[in-house]
Amino acid sequence: MCVKLTNYLCYQKINTSFYIVLIIVLLQTIDDKNNTKMQIPTKYLPNKIESKWYSYWMEHNYFHSEPNDKDPYTIVIPPPNVTGILHMGHMLNNTIQDVLIRRARLKGFNACWVPGTDHASIATEAKVVAKLAAEGIAKSDLSRDEFMKHAWDWTHKHGGVILEQLKKLGASCDWQRTKFTLDDDLSESVIDTFINLYNKGLIYRGYRMVNWDPEAKTTLSDEEVEYVEKQGKLYYLNYKIENSDAFITIATTRPETILGDTAVCINPNDTRFSHLKGKRVVVPIVDRVIPIIEDDYVDMEFGTGCLKITPAHDPNDKTIGEKHNLEVIDIFNDDATLNSFGLHYEGQDRFEVRKAIVGELQEKGFVNRIEDYTNKVGVSERTKAVIEPKISAQWFLKMEDIVKPAIKAVNEGAINFFPKHYVNTYNHWLENIRDWNISRQLWWGQQIPAYYYGEGVTDFVIAKTKEEALHLAQKKSGNTKLIIQDLRQENDVLDTWFSSWLWPISVFDGIRNPDNKDINYYYPTNDLVTGPDIIFFWVARMIFAGYEFRDAKPFSNVYFTGIVRDKQRRKMSKSLGNSPDPIKLMEEYGADGVRTGLLLASAAGNDLLFEEELCQQGRGFANKIWNGFRLVKGWDVKEGIAQPEAAKKAIEWYEARFNQALEGIEKSFEQYRLSEALMTIYKLLWDDFSSWYLEMVKPAFGEPVDVQTYKASIRFFENNMKVLHPFMPFITEEIWQLIKERTPDEALIVSLYPKQKAYDLKYINDFEYVKDIVSNIRTIRKNKNISFKNTIDLAVINAARFTDAFDSVILKMGNIKSLTYVSQKVEAAVSFRVKTNEYFIPLNEIIDTEAEKTKLQEELAYTQGFLKSVQAKLANERFVNNAPEQVVAIERKKEAEALAKIEALQTSLTNF
């Protein structure tokens, strides 16, 4: 065509150089359009595809949600630490959330997934303090404002990395709604909440025994303390009875605390110590004279039956101390070094003092004996420092009444837990809950809005601003001369969880503006996906907050993920070196591959035993789908040719099988069995679609396919991509867009999920029968080295009266020349059974029967000889009696296998 046009232009004596180039370009464009199906890459390259489609989704704002007339589906992300980085636990948790949100979007919901980060008071402040120390700056040398500037600089530099990493995973969060727990609006919500609860009489300030973290130098709630088993010592120490040479022996695991002893306690029912009633003893080293008191609390069976009482450093001792009006002597500084009450040990660390004081006690003859002792020791969940019980003035939230709606909501089914066994854990904690210590001795966080105007215990007011505080202080004190400079705001900040418990409400501004359109539309949220390790820290407290501030549950369902562990069942951690880098995994296997690998191994609520091979399986699945798509798009589609009967049956079968699978997928999602749902899709696409459907409908080599079959195959591919999209968003969008040209409104991410249709279960079950027939034919072809290119005959004794409706499929899938129904066995044929039907493949025309018989006879003779040698060995009593039992067992197994093989060979020869 180019040549003819060029000659024509030359003949017309026109300057043709420009036109020749133009014509070639136009013709090339036409050729490109005609050969679009040939431009699908031979390999699926996830790294190129994933960045392309994530940018496309972001560009077209698919993730963003605003209230509209659709039903909302809402998830709030468990906010990771602002300076954290992605680990395998995050990968699992956020993959599950993305599956749920993408599926809801496909189902026509107005899907909203709110992302954000947590300011993580203890962890972040510790990092900032360490960074400053490396620069030679101590926190104590800075003002609060100076320190906060450093903290914000650190946060701006390192914060938000994890959210960017989640984009690599494919997380379809509404990034325009990203929140941070120290954002101005969220902080204001926290302060408003504190004031509200204080005014209701639910927050109070009091001196209590608290969990003190001497490394972070702050209190911790009971839920922030882990108890670990440690091997220690039990020290038996002698205390001299006052004005006597006699002594009593006490047992302690913490000999350094004798410096704070203010009594020794005995059980009033313990007759061994009746003579000690009313007497006093002398504390070793410190020479303090302390009373012997009586209390039923003392366990007469533990230790010696005499208990040293140190009210400042043990919660039980504190209770006894208050009951008996004992002096309280705190011997520790905030960093767990000893203070002036530690005498000559002042300034030394508690564990160093333990070693030194035992030496001194031994030297002075106060040590009776020392025994090994294993006990559980409380450590900080964040810093791992050993917790020090400490009496301190703290702020507390009363829990007795606030928990009641939360207990009712879970137990009456308003909120559902998956797996359900976590309800028992939840109930046990709530039924034994103590008041929540909400103050922390830190600077990074929301500063408690308490303002002190005097030195009295109650000389404070609670207010949102200093100006308001001044007005309240003047009124409360009756001193109208007070000025703002007289006020001193509480140094402590609020527990990080005191901001996080408001998360489902505060991200929609439901505290400050309780009737705004967002909170009214998106709250309550639908699903919460989180780890069971924060069921108390966060899940329960969000339920408290929901009923306290909205009189409504914060979510309907809680899906507890398992913990990601290695093959040795160890929790993944940097210190063990067993935690792979999620970013590197995604670079190697693709985000879809990693998502699939994680979810296939993640049964609901059970721990996930992660292996990298799981990601390989996910990548292999992506390649299988890609190759199937290339196959279909590579067909030559021709109008006017008849649709084969086998293709009609295949289409009818896959339509039914797809709807059966869709029903199973829905049930799995209802029970939050996402791994089960994915496995159903995996088998549907790998086995049913790729291994069976495509094989049944694909045209013979070099032949075209009819239009009806092609259109049905494309339709199936589209539906397959829809159900798979929540799990593997990138490859599904790529294939969807390659099927045909789409507008942004037609993108897969915003398409409609397939509707459930009725299906013929008998048709599906009948096809399973067909599968067995075809599989047996393939096995015989393989065993007899019959090429699939060669046609064979098939005969059947149809005792089961199985329908002949699928004969066309059997003919196609088995490459059968003729299928005949017979009443007698066929001679010179190999046979197989499917239920009560017997099938025969005559071999005379396919293979040299005499040569095959000779081959079988030779194999039979060899096997009989082998059996004879094995049986001779087993007949040797000396061998059987003296050889190891395992060796004899192996020989017996050889005998059994040889006998079975001989029987099979003899049967084959009989058939000939």
Disulfide bonds with the S-S distance in Angstrom:
none
